[in-house]
Structure formats: structure tokens, C-alpha cells
Amino acid sequence: MPLPPLTLSEEITHAFPFMHWIDLIKSEAERAGINIGDSEQFLECAAFTAEICRKSGDTLEAAAAEGIAAHSHLI
């Protein structure tokens, strides 16, 4: 049985490399006035969470905000 076709949201997410998620997290944090410093763990965790949120249908900005909020304790 073949897999169902990807939804538009899934196609956009699959075409969005992980490094772009990290760049988006940096950009959104900077826009919000959050100094993330050199916290690589924060960036990776926030990017991973944002990617999952995007797959569930959130916008890129909302997904990034969720990733930042969920892992702000790592900053």
C-alpha cells in the first residue's frame, strides 16, 4: 500500500532544512529581544520543537515562537 501524498504543510517542512530552523530561531529570538548567546543546545532543541510544531500545522513564526518558549530555560 503506497503512502498517502504529503500535505502542503508537510511539503514545505520537508523542503526546509534543519539549518534554516536554527536561523529562524535566531532571527525570531533577536526580534523578540532575547539574547541567546552561544547556547547551541537551546538552538537545536528549539529548532527541533519548531519543526514538530510546523508539521502539526503551525505557521513558521508560531512554530519558532513555540520552540523558543519551550526551551528558554536552556539560555
PDB file of N, CA, C and O in Angstrom, chain B, residues numbered from 101:
ATOM      1  N   MET B 101       0.850  -1.180   0.000  1.00  0.00           N
ATOM      2  CA  MET B 101       0.000   0.000   0.000  1.00  0.00           C
ATOM      3  C   MET B 101       0.897   1.245   0.000  1.00  0.00           C
ATOM      4  O   MET B 101       1.746   1.388   0.879  1.00  0.00           O
ATOM      5  N   PRO B 102       0.721   2.123  -0.951  1.00  0.00           N
ATOM      6  CA  PRO B 102       1.568   3.321  -1.017  1.00  0.00           C
ATOM      7  C   PRO B 102       1.220   4.304   0.089  1.00  0.00           C
ATOM      8  O   PRO B 102       0.104   4.324   0.609  1.00  0.00           O
ATOM      9  N   LEU B 103       2.205   5.113   0.427  1.00  0.00           N
ATOM     10  CA  LEU B 103       1.991   6.161   1.417  1.00  0.00           C
ATOM     11  C   LEU B 103       1.105   7.249   0.824  1.00  0.00           C
ATOM     12  O   LEU B 103       1.159   7.503  -0.379  1.00  0.00           O
ATOM     13  N   PRO B 104       0.288   7.896   1.661  1.00  0.00           N
ATOM     14  CA  PRO B 104      -0.538   8.996   1.144  1.00  0.00           C
ATOM     15  C   PRO B 104       0.364  10.161   0.734  1.00  0.00           C
ATOM     16  O   PRO B 104       1.458  10.314   1.278  1.00  0.00           O
ATOM     17  N   PRO B 105      -0.075  10.971  -0.205  1.00  0.00           N
ATOM     18  CA  PRO B 105       0.746  12.126  -0.618  1.00  0.00           C
ATOM     19  C   PRO B 105       0.920  13.107   0.543  1.00  0.00           C
ATOM     20  O   PRO B 105       0.083  13.188   1.442  1.00  0.00           O
ATOM     21  N   LEU B 106       2.013  13.838   0.499  1.00  0.00           N
ATOM     22  CA  LEU B 106       2.276  14.838   1.531  1.00  0.00           C
ATOM     23  C   LEU B 106       1.296  16.000   1.402  1.00  0.00           C
ATOM     24  O   LEU B 106       0.904  16.388   0.301  1.00  0.00           O
ATOM     25  N   THR B 107       0.914  16.539   2.544  1.00  0.00           N
ATOM     26  CA  THR B 107       0.100  17.756   2.524  1.00  0.00           C
ATOM     27  C   THR B 107       1.015  18.925   2.179  1.00  0.00           C
ATOM     28  O   THR B 107       2.238  18.781   2.199  1.00  0.00           O
ATOM     29  N   LEU B 108       0.444  20.063   1.869  1.00  0.00           N
ATOM     30  CA  LEU B 108       1.242  21.241   1.550  1.00  0.00           C
ATOM     31  C   LEU B 108       2.138  21.617   2.725  1.00  0.00           C
ATOM     32  O   LEU B 108       3.302  21.967   2.531  1.00  0.00           O
ATOM     33  N   SER B 109       1.605  21.548   3.938  1.00  0.00           N
ATOM     34  CA  SER B 109       2.389  21.851   5.136  1.00  0.00           C
ATOM     35  C   SER B 109       3.582  20.910   5.252  1.00  0.00           C
ATOM     36  O   SER B 109       4.687  21.348   5.572  1.00  0.00           O
ATOM     37  N   GLU B 110       3.369  19.624   4.996  1.00  0.00           N
ATOM     38  CA  GLU B 110       4.454  18.648   5.069  1.00  0.00           C
ATOM     39  C   GLU B 110       5.491  18.882   3.975  1.00  0.00           C
ATOM     40  O   GLU B 110       6.689  18.734   4.217  1.00  0.00           O
ATOM     41  N   GLU B 111       5.038  19.249   2.769  1.00  0.00           N
ATOM     42  CA  GLU B 111       5.978  19.512   1.683  1.00  0.00           C
ATOM     43  C   GLU B 111       6.875  20.700   2.008  1.00  0.00           C
ATOM     44  O   GLU B 111       8.078  20.666   1.749  1.00  0.00           O
ATOM     45  N   ILE B 112       6.291  21.739   2.571  1.00  0.00           N
ATOM     46  CA  ILE B 112       7.078  22.921   2.945  1.00  0.00           C
ATOM     47  C   ILE B 112       8.076  22.555   4.033  1.00  0.00           C
ATOM     48  O   ILE B 112       9.237  22.960   3.970  1.00  0.00           O
ATOM     49  N   THR B 113       7.639  21.797   5.028  1.00  0.00           N
ATOM     50  CA  THR B 113       8.527  21.402   6.125  1.00  0.00           C
ATOM     51  C   THR B 113       9.657  20.514   5.630  1.00  0.00           C
ATOM     52  O   THR B 113      10.803  20.693   6.040  1.00  0.00           O
ATOM     53  N   HIS B 114       9.359  19.568   4.766  1.00  0.00           N
ATOM     54  CA  HIS B 114      10.393  18.671   4.250  1.00  0.00           C
ATOM     55  C   HIS B 114      11.401  19.426   3.397  1.00  0.00           C
ATOM     56  O   HIS B 114      12.556  19.012   3.301  1.00  0.00           O
ATOM     57  N   ALA B 115      10.990  20.515   2.782  1.00  0.00           N
ATOM     58  CA  ALA B 115      11.884  21.303   1.943  1.00  0.00           C
ATOM     59  C   ALA B 115      12.670  22.330   2.765  1.00  0.00           C
ATOM     60  O   ALA B 115      13.484  23.068   2.210  1.00  0.00           O
ATOM     61  N   PHE B 116      12.442  22.385   4.053  1.00  0.00           N
ATOM     62  CA  PHE B 116      13.043  23.383   4.933  1.00  0.00           C
ATOM     63  C   PHE B 116      14.141  22.716   5.754  1.00  0.00           C
ATOM     64  O   PHE B 116      13.843  22.111   6.783  1.00  0.00           O
ATOM     65  N   PRO B 117      15.405  22.809   5.329  1.00  0.00           N
ATOM     66  CA  PRO B 117      16.499  22.124   6.034  1.00  0.00           C
ATOM     67  C   PRO B 117      16.639  22.563   7.494  1.00  0.00           C
ATOM     68  O   PRO B 117      16.251  23.671   7.865  1.00  0.00           O
ATOM     69  N   PHE B 118      17.199  21.677   8.306  1.00  0.00           N
ATOM     70  CA  PHE B 118      17.320  21.933   9.748  1.00  0.00           C
ATOM     71  C   PHE B 118      18.107  23.211  10.033  1.00  0.00           C
ATOM     72  O   PHE B 118      17.770  23.934  10.970  1.00  0.00           O
ATOM     73  N   MET B 119      19.141  23.506   9.251  1.00  0.00           N
ATOM     74  CA  MET B 119      19.926  24.728   9.482  1.00  0.00           C
ATOM     75  C   MET B 119      19.049  25.975   9.335  1.00  0.00           C
ATOM     76  O   MET B 119      19.280  26.982  10.005  1.00  0.00           O
ATOM     77  N   HIS B 120      18.050  25.905   8.463  1.00  0.00           N
ATOM     78  CA  HIS B 120      17.138  27.038   8.326  1.00  0.00           C
ATOM     79  C   HIS B 120      16.299  27.217   9.583  1.00  0.00           C
ATOM     80  O   HIS B 120      15.958  28.341   9.951  1.00  0.00           O
ATOM     81  N   TRP B 121      15.967  26.110  10.244  1.00  0.00           N
ATOM     82  CA  TRP B 121      15.219  26.209  11.505  1.00  0.00           C
ATOM     83  C   TRP B 121      16.057  26.943  12.541  1.00  0.00           C
ATOM     84  O   TRP B 121      15.551  27.796  13.271  1.00  0.00           O
ATOM     85  N   ILE B 122      17.334  26.607  12.601  1.00  0.00           N
ATOM     86  CA  ILE B 122      18.224  27.271  13.570  1.00  0.00           C
ATOM     87  C   ILE B 122      18.319  28.757  13.250  1.00  0.00           C
ATOM     88  O   ILE B 122      18.269  29.590  14.155  1.00  0.00           O
ATOM     89  N   ASP B 123      18.455  29.095  11.970  1.00  0.00           N
ATOM     90  CA  ASP B 123      18.500  30.507  11.570  1.00  0.00           C
ATOM     91  C   ASP B 123      17.195  31.219  11.924  1.00  0.00           C
ATOM     92  O   ASP B 123      17.209  32.363  12.381  1.00  0.00           O
ATOM     93  N   LEU B 124      16.071  30.537  11.711  1.00  0.00           N
ATOM     94  CA  LEU B 124      14.769  31.134  12.045  1.00  0.00           C
ATOM     95  C   LEU B 124      14.651  31.363  13.549  1.00  0.00           C
ATOM     96  O   LEU B 124      14.159  32.406  13.977  1.00  0.00           O
ATOM     97  N   ILE B 125      15.093  30.406  14.348  1.00  0.00           N
ATOM     98  CA  ILE B 125      15.054  30.558  15.809  1.00  0.00           C
ATOM     99  C   ILE B 125      15.908  31.755  16.228  1.00  0.00           C
ATOM    100  O   ILE B 125      15.472  32.571  17.039  1.00  0.00           O
ATOM    101  N   LYS B 126      17.119  31.865  15.683  1.00  0.00           N
ATOM    102  CA  LYS B 126      17.989  33.009  15.999  1.00  0.00           C
ATOM    103  C   LYS B 126      17.305  34.319  15.641  1.00  0.00           C
ATOM    104  O   LYS B 126      17.305  35.266  16.427  1.00  0.00           O
ATOM    105  N   SER B 127      16.724  34.367  14.452  1.00  0.00           N
ATOM    106  CA  SER B 127      16.077  35.581  13.977  1.00  0.00           C
ATOM    107  C   SER B 127      14.875  35.965  14.840  1.00  0.00           C
ATOM    108  O   SER B 127      14.726  37.126  15.220  1.00  0.00           O
ATOM    109  N   GLU B 128      14.031  35.001  15.143  1.00  0.00           N
ATOM    110  CA  GLU B 128      12.834  35.284  15.953  1.00  0.00           C
ATOM    111  C   GLU B 128      13.220  35.686  17.382  1.00  0.00           C
ATOM    112  O   GLU B 128      12.591  36.569  17.964  1.00  0.00           O
ATOM    113  N   ALA B 129      14.232  35.054  17.940  1.00  0.00           N
ATOM    114  CA  ALA B 129      14.689  35.419  19.286  1.00  0.00           C
ATOM    115  C   ALA B 129      15.233  36.844  19.288  1.00  0.00           C
ATOM    116  O   ALA B 129      14.948  37.625  20.196  1.00  0.00           O
ATOM    117  N   GLU B 130      16.010  37.170  18.273  1.00  0.00           N
ATOM    118  CA  GLU B 130      16.558  38.522  18.163  1.00  0.00           C
ATOM    119  C   GLU B 130      15.436  39.556  18.029  1.00  0.00           C
ATOM    120  O   GLU B 130      15.477  40.610  18.665  1.00  0.00           O
ATOM    121  N   ARG B 131      14.440  39.251  17.204  1.00  0.00           N
ATOM    122  CA  ARG B 131      13.292  40.157  17.040  1.00  0.00           C
ATOM    123  C   ARG B 131      12.554  40.378  18.349  1.00  0.00           C
ATOM    124  O   ARG B 131      12.017  41.457  18.600  1.00  0.00           O
ATOM    125  N   ALA B 132      12.533  39.334  19.191  1.00  0.00           N
ATOM    126  CA  ALA B 132      11.837  39.432  20.474  1.00  0.00           C
ATOM    127  C   ALA B 132      12.726  40.023  21.564  1.00  0.00           C
ATOM    128  O   ALA B 132      12.285  40.191  22.701  1.00  0.00           O
ATOM    129  N   GLY B 133      13.974  40.339  21.224  1.00  0.00           N
ATOM    130  CA  GLY B 133      14.886  40.928  22.198  1.00  0.00           C
ATOM    131  C   GLY B 133      15.489  39.918  23.161  1.00  0.00           C
ATOM    132  O   GLY B 133      15.919  40.282  24.255  1.00  0.00           O
ATOM    133  N   ILE B 134      15.523  38.655  22.764  1.00  0.00           N
ATOM    134  CA  ILE B 134      16.074  37.594  23.615  1.00  0.00           C
ATOM    135  C   ILE B 134      17.515  37.328  23.209  1.00  0.00           C
ATOM    136  O   ILE B 134      17.795  37.017  22.051  1.00  0.00           O
ATOM    137  N   ASN B 135      18.422  37.452  24.163  1.00  0.00           N
ATOM    138  CA  ASN B 135      19.834  37.195  23.900  1.00  0.00           C
ATOM    139  C   ASN B 135      20.104  35.712  24.142  1.00  0.00           C
ATOM    140  O   ASN B 135      20.072  35.248  25.281  1.00  0.00           O
ATOM    141  N   ILE B 136      20.368  34.977  23.072  1.00  0.00           N
ATOM    142  CA  ILE B 136      20.587  33.535  23.222  1.00  0.00           C
ATOM    143  C   ILE B 136      22.049  33.183  23.423  1.00  0.00           C
ATOM    144  O   ILE B 136      22.367  32.041  23.758  1.00  0.00           O
ATOM    145  N   GLY B 137      22.934  34.131  23.228  1.00  0.00           N
ATOM    146  CA  GLY B 137      24.353  33.878  23.441  1.00  0.00           C
ATOM    147  C   GLY B 137      24.870  32.740  22.569  1.00  0.00           C
ATOM    148  O   GLY B 137      24.578  32.673  21.375  1.00  0.00           O
ATOM    149  N   ASP B 138      25.637  31.851  23.180  1.00  0.00           N
ATOM    150  CA  ASP B 138      26.229  30.724  22.450  1.00  0.00           C
ATOM    151  C   ASP B 138      25.540  29.406  22.771  1.00  0.00           C
ATOM    152  O   ASP B 138      26.155  28.347  22.642  1.00  0.00           O
ATOM    153  N   SER B 139      24.306  29.444  23.176  1.00  0.00           N
ATOM    154  CA  SER B 139      23.616  28.239  23.616  1.00  0.00           C
ATOM    155  C   SER B 139      23.224  27.349  22.439  1.00  0.00           C
ATOM    156  O   SER B 139      22.115  27.448  21.913  1.00  0.00           O
ATOM    157  N   GLU B 140      24.145  26.484  22.038  1.00  0.00           N
ATOM    158  CA  GLU B 140      23.895  25.565  20.929  1.00  0.00           C
ATOM    159  C   GLU B 140      22.799  24.566  21.287  1.00  0.00           C
ATOM    160  O   GLU B 140      21.994  24.191  20.435  1.00  0.00           O
ATOM    161  N   GLN B 141      22.767  24.139  22.542  1.00  0.00           N
ATOM    162  CA  GLN B 141      21.734  23.202  22.982  1.00  0.00           C
ATOM    163  C   GLN B 141      20.350  23.835  22.844  1.00  0.00           C
ATOM    164  O   GLN B 141      19.411  23.187  22.380  1.00  0.00           O
ATOM    165  N   PHE B 142      20.224  25.103  23.248  1.00  0.00           N
ATOM    166  CA  PHE B 142      18.956  25.803  23.099  1.00  0.00           C
ATOM    167  C   PHE B 142      18.534  25.856  21.635  1.00  0.00           C
ATOM    168  O   PHE B 142      17.393  25.542  21.299  1.00  0.00           O
ATOM    169  N   LEU B 143      19.466  26.258  20.764  1.00  0.00           N
ATOM    170  CA  LEU B 143      19.137  26.382  19.344  1.00  0.00           C
ATOM    171  C   LEU B 143      18.657  25.070  18.746  1.00  0.00           C
ATOM    172  O   LEU B 143      17.660  25.032  18.025  1.00  0.00           O
ATOM    173  N   GLU B 144      19.369  23.999  19.050  1.00  0.00           N
ATOM    174  CA  GLU B 144      18.999  22.698  18.483  1.00  0.00           C
ATOM    175  C   GLU B 144      17.656  22.211  19.021  1.00  0.00           C
ATOM    176  O   GLU B 144      16.827  21.717  18.256  1.00  0.00           O
ATOM    177  N   CYS B 145      17.435  22.342  20.315  1.00  0.00           N
ATOM    178  CA  CYS B 145      16.167  21.904  20.908  1.00  0.00           C
ATOM    179  C   CYS B 145      15.001  22.750  20.395  1.00  0.00           C
ATOM    180  O   CYS B 145      13.950  22.218  20.040  1.00  0.00           O
ATOM    181  N   ALA B 146      15.192  24.063  20.360  1.00  0.00           N
ATOM    182  CA  ALA B 146      14.133  24.954  19.889  1.00  0.00           C
ATOM    183  C   ALA B 146      13.822  24.693  18.417  1.00  0.00           C
ATOM    184  O   ALA B 146      12.659  24.703  18.014  1.00  0.00           O
ATOM    185  N   ALA B 147      14.855  24.461  17.622  1.00  0.00           N
ATOM    186  CA  ALA B 147      14.651  24.180  16.194  1.00  0.00           C
ATOM    187  C   ALA B 147      13.911  22.862  16.003  1.00  0.00           C
ATOM    188  O   ALA B 147      13.023  22.765  15.156  1.00  0.00           O
ATOM    189  N   PHE B 148      14.269  21.853  16.780  1.00  0.00           N
ATOM    190  CA  PHE B 148      13.592  20.559  16.672  1.00  0.00           C
ATOM    191  C   PHE B 148      12.115  20.691  17.051  1.00  0.00           C
ATOM    192  O   PHE B 148      11.244  20.151  16.369  1.00  0.00           O
ATOM    193  N   THR B 149      11.839  21.408  18.140  1.00  0.00           N
ATOM    194  CA  THR B 149      10.452  21.633  18.560  1.00  0.00           C
ATOM    195  C   THR B 149       9.689  22.424  17.506  1.00  0.00           C
ATOM    196  O   THR B 149       8.541  22.106  17.197  1.00  0.00           O
ATOM    197  N   ALA B 150      10.321  23.449  16.957  1.00  0.00           N
ATOM    198  CA  ALA B 150       9.675  24.255  15.917  1.00  0.00           C
ATOM    199  C   ALA B 150       9.339  23.397  14.697  1.00  0.00           C
ATOM    200  O   ALA B 150       8.272  23.549  14.103  1.00  0.00           O
ATOM    201  N   GLU B 151      10.233  22.516  14.335  1.00  0.00           N
ATOM    202  CA  GLU B 151       9.991  21.638  13.196  1.00  0.00           C
ATOM    203  C   GLU B 151       8.768  20.745  13.448  1.00  0.00           C
ATOM    204  O   GLU B 151       7.948  20.541  12.553  1.00  0.00           O
ATOM    205  N   ILE B 152       8.658  20.227  14.650  1.00  0.00           N
ATOM    206  CA  ILE B 152       7.498  19.389  15.008  1.00  0.00           C
ATOM    207  C   ILE B 152       6.210  20.213  14.981  1.00  0.00           C
ATOM    208  O   ILE B 152       5.189  19.758  14.464  1.00  0.00           O
ATOM    209  N   CYS B 153       6.257  21.421  15.535  1.00  0.00           N
ATOM    210  CA  CYS B 153       5.072  22.292  15.536  1.00  0.00           C
ATOM    211  C   CYS B 153       4.650  22.632  14.114  1.00  0.00           C
ATOM    212  O   CYS B 153       3.458  22.681  13.812  1.00  0.00           O
ATOM    213  N   ARG B 154       5.617  22.864  13.247  1.00  0.00           N
ATOM    214  CA  ARG B 154       5.309  23.180  11.850  1.00  0.00           C
ATOM    215  C   ARG B 154       4.609  22.000  11.180  1.00  0.00           C
ATOM    216  O   ARG B 154       3.669  22.181  10.406  1.00  0.00           O
ATOM    217  N   LYS B 155       5.078  20.797  11.485  1.00  0.00           N
ATOM    218  CA  LYS B 155       4.471  19.600  10.902  1.00  0.00           C
ATOM    219  C   LYS B 155       3.026  19.428  11.371  1.00  0.00           C
ATOM    220  O   LYS B 155       2.211  18.810  10.686  1.00  0.00           O
ATOM    221  N   SER B 156       2.722  19.977  12.539  1.00  0.00           N
ATOM    222  CA  SER B 156       1.347  19.868  13.044  1.00  0.00           C
ATOM    223  C   SER B 156       0.449  20.987  12.513  1.00  0.00           C
ATOM    224  O   SER B 156      -0.742  21.031  12.819  1.00  0.00           O
ATOM    225  N   GLY B 157       1.028  21.891  11.714  1.00  0.00           N
ATOM    226  CA  GLY B 157       0.205  22.891  11.055  1.00  0.00           C
ATOM    227  C   GLY B 157       0.439  24.332  11.460  1.00  0.00           C
ATOM    228  O   GLY B 157      -0.183  25.230  10.893  1.00  0.00           O
ATOM    229  N   ASP B 158       1.318  24.584  12.425  1.00  0.00           N
ATOM    230  CA  ASP B 158       1.601  25.968  12.833  1.00  0.00           C
ATOM    231  C   ASP B 158       2.313  26.722  11.707  1.00  0.00           C
ATOM    232  O   ASP B 158       2.952  26.111  10.850  1.00  0.00           O
ATOM    233  N   THR B 159       2.200  28.043  11.715  1.00  0.00           N
ATOM    234  CA  THR B 159       2.970  28.858  10.776  1.00  0.00           C
ATOM    235  C   THR B 159       4.443  28.792  11.192  1.00  0.00           C
ATOM    236  O   THR B 159       4.761  28.363  12.301  1.00  0.00           O
ATOM    237  N   LEU B 160       5.328  29.215  10.305  1.00  0.00           N
ATOM    238  CA  LEU B 160       6.753  29.211  10.639  1.00  0.00           C
ATOM    239  C   LEU B 160       7.028  30.049  11.882  1.00  0.00           C
ATOM    240  O   LEU B 160       7.767  29.632  12.775  1.00  0.00           O
ATOM    241  N   GLU B 161       6.424  31.237  11.931  1.00  0.00           N
ATOM    242  CA  GLU B 161       6.665  32.139  13.062  1.00  0.00           C
ATOM    243  C   GLU B 161       6.116  31.565  14.361  1.00  0.00           C
ATOM    244  O   GLU B 161       6.773  31.640  15.399  1.00  0.00           O
ATOM    245  N   ALA B 162       4.923  30.993  14.311  1.00  0.00           N
ATOM    246  CA  ALA B 162       4.327  30.401  15.512  1.00  0.00           C
ATOM    247  C   ALA B 162       5.130  29.192  15.967  1.00  0.00           C
ATOM    248  O   ALA B 162       5.303  28.975  17.166  1.00  0.00           O
ATOM    249  N   ALA B 163       5.614  28.413  15.026  1.00  0.00           N
ATOM    250  CA  ALA B 163       6.433  27.238  15.361  1.00  0.00           C
ATOM    251  C   ALA B 163       7.735  27.679  16.022  1.00  0.00           C
ATOM    252  O   ALA B 163       8.166  27.086  17.012  1.00  0.00           O
ATOM    253  N   ALA B 164       8.358  28.720  15.473  1.00  0.00           N
ATOM    254  CA  ALA B 164       9.596  29.230  16.066  1.00  0.00           C
ATOM    255  C   ALA B 164       9.342  29.774  17.468  1.00  0.00           C
ATOM    256  O   ALA B 164      10.132  29.528  18.379  1.00  0.00           O
ATOM    257  N   ALA B 165       8.254  30.506  17.647  1.00  0.00           N
ATOM    258  CA  ALA B 165       7.920  31.050  18.967  1.00  0.00           C
ATOM    259  C   ALA B 165       7.696  29.934  19.981  1.00  0.00           C
ATOM    260  O   ALA B 165       8.116  30.048  21.132  1.00  0.00           O
ATOM    261  N   GLU B 166       7.043  28.867  19.563  1.00  0.00           N
ATOM    262  CA  GLU B 166       6.819  27.728  20.459  1.00  0.00           C
ATOM    263  C   GLU B 166       8.139  27.071  20.844  1.00  0.00           C
ATOM    264  O   GLU B 166       8.349  26.716  22.004  1.00  0.00           O
ATOM    265  N   GLY B 167       9.027  26.910  19.866  1.00  0.00           N
ATOM    266  CA  GLY B 167      10.340  26.333  20.153  1.00  0.00           C
ATOM    267  C   GLY B 167      11.126  27.173  21.143  1.00  0.00           C
ATOM    268  O   GLY B 167      11.758  26.648  22.060  1.00  0.00           O
ATOM    269  N   ILE B 168      11.080  28.481  20.950  1.00  0.00           N
ATOM    270  CA  ILE B 168      11.787  29.403  21.859  1.00  0.00           C
ATOM    271  C   ILE B 168      11.195  29.331  23.266  1.00  0.00           C
ATOM    272  O   ILE B 168      11.923  29.233  24.254  1.00  0.00           O
ATOM    273  N   ALA B 169       9.868  29.382  23.341  1.00  0.00           N
ATOM    274  CA  ALA B 169       9.218  29.353  24.649  1.00  0.00           C
ATOM    275  C   ALA B 169       9.453  28.044  25.381  1.00  0.00           C
ATOM    276  O   ALA B 169       9.661  28.036  26.594  1.00  0.00           O
ATOM    277  N   ALA B 170       9.422  26.936  24.649  1.00  0.00           N
ATOM    278  CA  ALA B 170       9.568  25.627  25.281  1.00  0.00           C
ATOM    279  C   ALA B 170      10.964  25.392  25.842  1.00  0.00           C
ATOM    280  O   ALA B 170      11.131  24.617  26.783  1.00  0.00           O
ATOM    281  N   HIS B 171      11.956  26.047  25.277  1.00  0.00           N
ATOM    282  CA  HIS B 171      13.348  25.758  25.692  1.00  0.00           C
ATOM    283  C   HIS B 171      14.095  26.975  26.212  1.00  0.00           C
ATOM    284  O   HIS B 171      15.324  26.959  26.283  1.00  0.00           O
ATOM    285  N   SER B 172      13.378  28.026  26.575  1.00  0.00           N
ATOM    286  CA  SER B 172      14.035  29.240  27.069  1.00  0.00           C
ATOM    287  C   SER B 172      14.825  28.993  28.355  1.00  0.00           C
ATOM    288  O   SER B 172      15.747  29.742  28.678  1.00  0.00           O
ATOM    289  N   HIS B 173      14.458  27.943  29.080  1.00  0.00           N
ATOM    290  CA  HIS B 173      15.197  27.629  30.320  1.00  0.00           C
ATOM    291  C   HIS B 173      16.637  27.196  30.036  1.00  0.00           C
ATOM    292  O   HIS B 173      17.448  27.135  30.960  1.00  0.00           O
ATOM    293  N   LEU B 174      16.970  26.897  28.784  1.00  0.00           N
ATOM    294  CA  LEU B 174      18.329  26.475  28.424  1.00  0.00           C
ATOM    295  C   LEU B 174      19.253  27.644  28.122  1.00  0.00           C
ATOM    296  O   LEU B 174      20.456  27.462  27.935  1.00  0.00           O
ATOM    297  N   ILE B 175      18.682  28.850  28.075  1.00  0.00           N
ATOM    298  CA  ILE B 175      19.509  30.036  27.759  1.00  0.00           C
ATOM    299  C   ILE B 175      20.272  30.464  28.982  1.00  0.00           C
ATOM    300  O   ILE B 175      21.024  31.437  28.932  1.00  0.00           O
TER     301      ILE B 175
END
